[in-house]
Amino acid sequence: MKRRRCNFNTLNIPNIREVCSVYFDKTTEPLTPHIHPQAMEICFVVSGHQSYCVNSVTYDISGGEIFLTYPDEEHFGGWLFQEKCMLYYLIVDTVNFEDDFLGFGKDSHSLFEMLNHIDKRTFFGGENIKKLFENVFAVWDDSENPLRTVRLKCAVFELLYEIAKCSKDKKLRLSADMEYISKYIDDNITKKLSLSELADISGLSLAGFKRKFRSQFGIPPADCIMRRKIEYSKNLLLSGKSVTQTAFDMDFSSSQHFSSAFKKCCGISPAQFVSLGKMNEQK
């Protein structure tokens, strides 16, 4: 795992505690239960997939999506390993400094209110959120600039404003052709799906299809198909089907191929997954 952290506690900027980027280059242990006292955590998944549990509900977050927890709310990564992914997150105090949010005085009160009235836990962020996070890190790295603190306040203000706007956006995350492709994959997930076939269905060249798919889903189409196959296979395994039968049902070439793909995606073998699932049911 590679992590970059902007520790805002070292600066005289109220409300923002830290901004981080995290790259999980392999599956890793689940996120342990924790809270952020008097602060909201906003997580933006750039690529890959993450799962979060809050109040006994599991949220599956994919590339381009935002997930947030409210002040003093316990959350964790569930009982499955965290998958390979890239994400940004920031911890922002949405309880204190109401009349001086980010140090901008009462002029920033409207943004404070917008953040406190986000009524969705998950919503689509998109490419612009990634650029705004990158801008925060670029300003942070410019440590010799005498206006660095002011520029950081402005960069974070713009980021939070865009996040608040995204939470109100009702437009569809996917274009019509990619929405159809997504449903087609789900409807045919037990079959062999070729990228050429999906490109033809979408009316795009293979290269154009791969590019458009990744821009909207956050991961390459082949990775998405494999991940959905693995997700579907989890239900089969928990229903009592054997590894061999599940591999056959999901059109893997062998049980060994299925087990290898499952462990690469989930960090544990199918047998370990079933065992953990049974233990989780007994809790």
Secondary structure, DSSP 8 states (H G I E B T S, - for coil): -EEEEEEGGGTT-SSEEEEEEEEESS-B-----B--TTEEEEEEEEEEEEEEEETTEEEEEETTEEEEE-TT--BB-TTS-B-SEEEEEEEEE-SS-GGGGGG-GGGGHHHHHHHHT---SEEE--HHHHHHHHHHHHHHH-TT-TTHHHHHHHHHHHHHHHHHHHTT--S-SS-HHHHHHHHHHHHTTTS---HHHHHHHHTS-HHHHHHHHHHHHSS-HHHHHHHHHHHHHHHHHHTT--HHHHHHHTT-S-HHHHHHHHHHHHSS-HHHHHHHHHHHHH-
